């Protein structure tokens, strides 16, 4: 298997998303919305999540979800202050690219939100159960 094709584990994605949520003080709805945005991006572009792109996709979709959900969210210029692993230039470029690739389609229907809410709830329960078994 080529290194480029290695997919992130659910735990890696969870821990990185948690890091972003805590650092940026995002609302609990942001991960659900971000998952919807990731799926839209992947289905529109045919892109696959891999070792090289997953953390950037998680980051920028969470940032966009935060902006759509909460009027009082961080501005792009504040992310490098709370998350020193990214630059303002990178965030701006990622945001521009994401919006273009999803054709600025950020609206989420209530039924779509509910579907992804239950998907994430199921995944988090599975991760929680597996962590309990390891203890």
N, C-alpha and C positions, 0 to 999 in steps of 0.2 A: 504494500500500500504506500502510495506516495505521501510525503509529509503534508503537501498542500491539501490533500483530501481528508485529512483527519478532522472529524467533527468535534466540536466542544462537548463536554459532558453537561448534563442537566445541572449538576452541582456548580460547575464553572460559571455557567450563565447565571444561575441563581445568585451566586456570591458577588459577581460583578454588578448585576442589576441592583442588588441590595446596597452595594457600595455607592452606586450613583444615587439611588433613592435617599439614602441617609445623608450623603454629602450635599445634595441639592435640596434637601428637605421637601421632596416631592410628595404628592398625594398618593394614596394607595391605589387609585384608579389608573395611574400612569402605566404600570406594567401590562395591564390588560389592553390598554390602547396601543402600547408599543408592540405587543404581540400581533395585533391586527395590522399595524403598519408594516411590520416585518413580513407577514404573510402576503400583503398586497404587493410589496416590493418584489418578493421572490416570484410570485405568480406573474407579475407584469414583465419581469426581466429575464426569468429563467435562471437567475443567479442561485447558487447553492451556498448554504452556510458552510464555512470551512475555517481552518485554523487562522487564516489570514484576515478574514473579514468580520467574524462574528462579533467581536467586542465593539467594533466601530458601528455596526448595525444596531446593536443593543443600545449603545450610547446615544446615537442620534435619534433613534425612534423614541427613546425615553424623553429626550429633550423636547422633541416635537409634541409628544403626548402631554408633557407638563405645560407647554405653552397653550395647547388647545383646551386643556381642562381647567387650568388655573390662571387667572389674570395676574396674580401676584407671584409669578414664578421668576426664577433667575433669568437675567438676560445673558446672551452668549458670552459677553465679556467677563461675567462673573465665574463661569465654569473653571477656567484655568486657576483661579484663586482657591477654589475648594477641591479641585481635582488636578493636581499638578502634572498628571500624566498626559494631558491634552493641551493643545494651544488654541488660542482664539481663531487663528487662521484655519486650523484643521476643522474646528467646529463649524465655522462659516462655510467652508467648502463641502463638508459632509451634508449640512443642512440644504444647501443649494442643490446638490446632486440628488438627495432624497426627494425633495419637492418636485424636481423635474421628472424623476423616474416614476413617481406615483401620480404624475399629472396634477399635482396639488390636491389630490383626493384625500382629505383628512377627516371628512365627515364620517361619523360612525352611528349607525342605527342602533336603537335600544336592543333589538333582537340579536344583532351581531355582537354587541357588547356582552350580553348575557351568555351567548354561546362560548365565547372565549373566557369569560369569568369562570364557567364550570370546567373548562379544559385546564385552566391554571390551578383551580382548586384541586382537581384530581391529581395533577402533577405534583403539587406541593404536598399533598397527603402521602403520595408514594415516596417522595424524598424524605419526608418526616418519618415514615414507617421504616425506611431502610436505615436511617440514622439511628433510630431506636434499636433496631436489631444489631447494629454494630457496637452499641454501648454495652 
